[in-house]
Amino acid sequence: MLAFLVSAIRLGMTFLFGSTGETITEKSGHLNLGIPGVMCVGASCGCFAEYLYLTAAKNSANYFLAVLIPIIATLLGGAIMGLIFSFLTVTLRANQNVTGLAMTTFGVGISDYMIAETGSIYSRGSRYFTMSLPFADDLGWFGEIFFSHGILIYLAIVIALVTSFVLSKTRIGLNLRAVGENPATADAAGINVSLYRYAATCTGCAIAGLGGLSFIMDYLNGNWEYCIDEIGWLTIALVIFTVWKPDFAILGSVIFGALYIASSYITGVSFASKEIFKMLPYVVTIVVLIFTSIRNKKENQPPAHLGLSYFREER
Amino acid sequence: MEQVPAIELKNISKSFGNKMANKDVNLTVNRGEILSILGENGSGKTTLMNIIAGIYFPDEGRIFIDGNEVIIRSPKDAFQYKIGMIHQHFKLVDVFSATENIILGLNEKGKYNLKAAAQKVKDISSKYGFEIDPMKKIHEMAVSEKQTVEIIKVLYRGADILILDEPTAVLTPQETQKLFAVLRKMRDDGKSIIIITHKLHEVLSLSDKVAVLRKGEYVGTVETAKTNEAELTEMMVGKKISLNIERSEPKDCVDRLVVEHLDCVDRDGVKILNDISFTAYSGEILGIAGIAGSGQRELLEAIAGLQKVDKGEIVYNNPKTGSHDNLRDKTPIQIRDLGVRLSFVPEDRLGMGLVGNMDIIDNMMLRSYRKGKSAFLERKAPKDLAEKIIKDLEVVTPDARTPVRRLSGGNIQKVLVGREIAASPTVLMAAYPVRGLDIGASYTIYNLLNKQKEKGVAVIFVGEDLDVLIELCDRILVIGSGSITGIVDARTTTKEEIGLLMTKVRDAQGGEEK
């Protein structure tokens, strides 16, 4: 049971990166279906940077650099994906769904190449990411659940909390939400709609990229053997599940993690029905969608202008 | 005691393409003064205000603020000169609270503090007598509250010159009175207020001065105390112009369409049609006159089955079967099969009538595709029809295969009206069929409508040019704020009479609404 919970948290925080990133992006009115691709690219950049660093450093690798370098590489990789998305949809006015799906295809391709080329050589780097807090062992089950994780897990929670604060309690957050809700109004109020969309999408994609890194380095212990785009789709579902609230997503992501791995911890589940279990997160998302749609509370709806481009002249 | 005007416009002109929207307009507004701008639709009121608010840039003319010449290039510039405009269509974020909307986009110094902002909103409200809950979400608000938020937004930004574009269009009489009380308080506080309206009684009760525009031209400014309704109406509608439209006597008139006590409510819960009753006779053109947005569109859509009806009956007397059908709960297809045709032609000619990317033949098929029996489309009949329309109505087009979108407005109109008439309706409703058309094309349309009338069709014609309505129609129904304010005989009426009816608001309406 304990192992199940710890595992659920580790997987959940991977989702949390993705959903926080996608929430920021969607708050600006961008529906980025490229998130799976962004996570693939983020993971690829981070893992490869780690590989290069560890190869170069030989045995003198130091903890901070071994963690910091891949994180920065991942952030950069994700942000570049965000930049591509924004450039296509804001500047060139391409359709957001098509652009997003193209980016997913692209990202999956990159990561498939990485797997084929490098395989599971990341277990050495993974040790730095799964290093738990020193006092975790002294606190029994409590320590196991809350303090036994690697750095990325805590980073995910911090980012989610900061995002939640920025969105609801700062002027930047207010402006960003206005851009996603009603860009024409935001524009009239003197807010630079394009700038906000670019910034939010790049930030969101950078954060989402960390989810990919976290999945490989933390959850899989560096054994990268299959494509991780499935994780990306789950994070998009998680955004809907948590009604666009990053603080809700902290709990929501653990629930998603638990549902996703439940089959492995229940005895007597056949290989085929495991796949059915993996479907559960999507089922609860649909249930949440049904409930929020029936209640029709405006606060729990997606940003009103989600998925729509904004051009000032087109009124 | 020569007072320096708060804002002064000198010889402002603005044209869009070759259409003159404003021509040589002069205006002055002093501090502590309310100026009404009066004019029919398309007289250039909103264009003029948009020039002051920095949305449009004038082609010619000069603007002075407090005696200094200024150039207003953008809404931001306007805001710097303390000019604030309250648009007819609110610019608010639905899921935000009033306060969040008010401070949106502001770069105030200091910490982001919603509570302090809410307090400031409260202070402004109590100063001028607004009633508002600063934390209420916009989507929970009634229309009048949303308007209040818009006004406070402008005041919060420190505006001294307020422009309100038809603020009373969405308000009940009681709410209007409240708004006026607030505006008077602002005036006494030394603010300058410009209000666009076409309701005469409001002009007379609220403003200090009235500026009248007619078809983009500046007619003049009069002091409210020294004028009356009749004089203002004449300034607004101008002298009668003879158009020489042929008009035959209606014959064989029988009741074709009887509308009784029709009520409609729009999405915001505002009553858009109020107790409408009239009869359209066969062999007659019934004109509908009114300020745009008074409910003409909704009335036609209700008859065509596109608008939900809340109360009342629409009875259609079928000439073939002699039966009396109630159209109220019928679908548009059922109604169309009975012979009621709606040719709806406001700005969205291509929105409701035709598909812009399809060619003329395909657009003909939109009406006839259901007639085909085989699995494949039958193209012969629509092709013939398209060619007949092109020939008869002199549609200027390379060929019948040209996408409709590429035709000019007048030619699109001919295609649309031609198609509707080809279906030999018994009721033909045309809304603004000549809007944007040149004179020749307009006469073609008038003749078409007249021919339909002679055939015994009940024609309903919604128009905006009073001269046309008076010469083309047999009877004119005047609609004001969703109520019928009068039905007059087109042969004996005058422009002034219709103009007065258009701007009149039936008092009974106030009693019913809360």
HADDOCK unambig.tbl for C-alpha pairs under 7 A between the chains (distance, minus, plus):
assign (segid A and resid 170 and name CA) (segid B and resid 112 and name CA) 5.98 0.50 0.50
assign (segid A and resid 171 and name CA) (segid B and resid 112 and name CA) 6.01 0.50 0.50
assign (segid A and resid 175 and name CA) (segid B and resid 104 and name CA) 6.48 0.50 0.50
assign (segid A and resid 175 and name CA) (segid B and resid 105 and name CA) 6.42 0.50 0.50
assign (segid A and resid 178 and name CA) (segid B and resid 93 and name CA) 6.45 0.50 0.50
assign (segid A and resid 181 and name CA) (segid B and resid 93 and name CA) 6.41 0.50 0.50
assign (segid A and resid 182 and name CA) (segid B and resid 93 and name CA) 5.91 0.50 0.50
assign (segid A and resid 185 and name CA) (segid B and resid 91 and name CA) 5.01 0.50 0.50
assign (segid A and resid 185 and name CA) (segid B and resid 92 and name CA) 6.09 0.50 0.50
assign (segid A and resid 185 and name CA) (segid B and resid 93 and name CA) 6.99 0.50 0.50
assign (segid A and resid 189 and name CA) (segid B and resid 104 and name CA) 6.40 0.50 0.50
assign (segid A and resid 189 and name CA) (segid B and resid 105 and name CA) 5.06 0.50 0.50
assign (segid A and resid 190 and name CA) (segid B and resid 105 and name CA) 5.65 0.50 0.50
assign (segid A and resid 191 and name CA) (segid B and resid 105 and name CA) 5.55 0.50 0.50
assign (segid A and resid 298 and name CA) (segid B and resid 95 and name CA) 6.39 0.50 0.50
assign (segid A and resid 299 and name CA) (segid B and resid 95 and name CA) 6.26 0.50 0.50
